[in-house]
Amino acid sequence: MTLRSLLDLWEKQSCSIWSLHCIISISVMLAGILQNRDKFKLLPSRTEQEGCFKSFVNVLASDENDIDSNICCSTSTESFSTLCLSSYPPLYKRLSKLPDAWIIPLFPIIIRGIYILWKLLNDASGKEQISPFLRRIILYMVIFIVRGFILYVGLNWLEDKIITPSPSECWFKEYARRPTCKSMEFDFSDHTVLYMGQILPVFLFEMVYFYSPIAPKIGGKLLSRFLTASLIYLYFIAMFGEYQTAAYFHTGEEIIFGCGISLIIQCPLAYMQCSQSWSKLRERLFGITS
């Protein structure tokens, strides 16, 4: 096959993979929103309830006497089965913590970097991969900085400026771990932006290149299967986190707004791999001449 035919094949494959990503993400997000139906916006409780291994207060409850005002997780809990797990899948809790939130999405490119280094040390080949490799690393660092300082810190600052301040007193103030009524305000889902705008798209962007018929192959079938399994597992824990976030910790509007913000990162990455329009940029990032 000619190079152009291989590129056309890769673009079609890329579009299919990104479309599947979109379908999975939206389906899980909507499942969580439908489960919630704007009944829950939970905060960890700082008051211990007898028989509870963890507990929450519900910001959306009218007062402390509301049936859904306090959520107790006990061994007999059935209604909040995913919320009240006593343990979670490995790495799940690490997705929202530093430095893991930066390292985990970089896993595929770290593997490629190790392979390039090994090739350089053994037979001095692979030099042509160094520049595209470094450019993608820089791209991912820019995404992390934009997500962290503009789409998180910046938008939260803007939110504080334009959203009507919460009252100074509320029924859950004395029960919540953070003694403030600020949670009554609109608060877009930071976790949705983290999952959809950083962790999954960066990992997927590198893996789509890894799967392409024009990418320099690294390792054998065993490494390919390992990275594929890693991608599937990352989707499992990230989508589990997104479902939890939508079902219990944010309103539907806050989830949808967070998803919209994440598109600032998702759409350019998907478009770059699906379209010929950004072939010059793609050439610099992947070393592929159109």
Buried (B, 14 or more C-beta within 10 A) or exposed (E): EEEEEBBEBBBEBBBEBBEEBBEBBEEBBBBBBEBBEEEBBBBEBEEEBEEBEBBBBBBBBEEEEEEBBBBBBEEEBEEBEEBBBEEBEEEBEBBBEEEBBBEBBBBBBEBBBEBBEEBBEEEEEBEEBBEBBEBBBEBBEEBBEBBBEEBBEEBEEEBEEEEEEBEEEBBBBEBBEEEEBBBBEBBBBBBBBBBBBBBBBBBBBBBBBBBBEBBBEBBEEEBBEEBEEBBEEBBEBBBBBBBBBBBBBBBBEBBBBBBEBBBBBBEBBBBBBBEEEBBEEBEBBBBBEE
